[in-house]
Amino acid sequence: MNSKTEAKITKLNESPQTLASELVHYGFISEDDCQKIAVFLENALHKDQTPLH
């Protein structure tokens, strides 16, 4: 993966749907898996934001 692609994909201000669409665009995942990956990313981001007690 080149650095331009890597920088584009790792933008933190993009939505999970946008990130998944970019993965399709760059050929990393199939269009059929786009929604599944978007949901996975959304869940991972929410899990990461839960406060530790």
C-alpha positions in Angstrom: 0.0 0.0 0.0 1.5 3.4 -0.9 1.6 6.2 1.6 -1.1 8.3 -0.2 -3.5 5.5 0.0 -2.6 4.8 3.6 -3.1 8.5 4.5 -6.4 8.6 2.7 -7.8 5.5 4.4 -6.6 6.4 7.9 -8.4 9.8 8.1 -10.0 9.9 11.5 -12.8 12.3 10.7 -14.4 10.1 8.1 -17.5 8.0 8.7 -17.3 4.2 8.8 -19.4 4.2 5.6 -17.0 6.5 3.8 -14.0 4.5 5.0 -15.6 1.2 3.8 -16.4 2.9 0.4 -12.8 3.9 0.1 -11.8 0.3 0.7 -14.0 -0.8 -2.1 -12.6 2.0 -4.3 -9.0 1.0 -3.8 -9.9 -2.7 -4.2 -9.3 -3.9 -0.7 -12.8 -5.3 -0.2 -15.7 -6.2 -2.5 -18.7 -4.0 -2.9 -20.8 -6.8 -1.5 -18.9 -6.5 1.8 -19.0 -2.8 2.1 -22.0 -2.5 4.4 -20.7 -5.3 6.7 -17.3 -3.6 7.0 -19.0 -0.2 7.7 -21.0 -1.8 10.5 -17.9 -3.5 11.9 -16.0 -0.2 11.8 -18.8 1.6 13.5 -18.9 -1.0 16.3 -15.2 -0.9 16.7 -15.2 2.9 17.0 -17.9 2.9 19.6 -16.2 0.1 21.5 -13.0 2.2 21.5 -14.9 5.2 22.9 -16.3 3.6 26.0 -14.8 4.9 29.2 -12.7 2.6 31.4 -13.9 2.1 35.0 
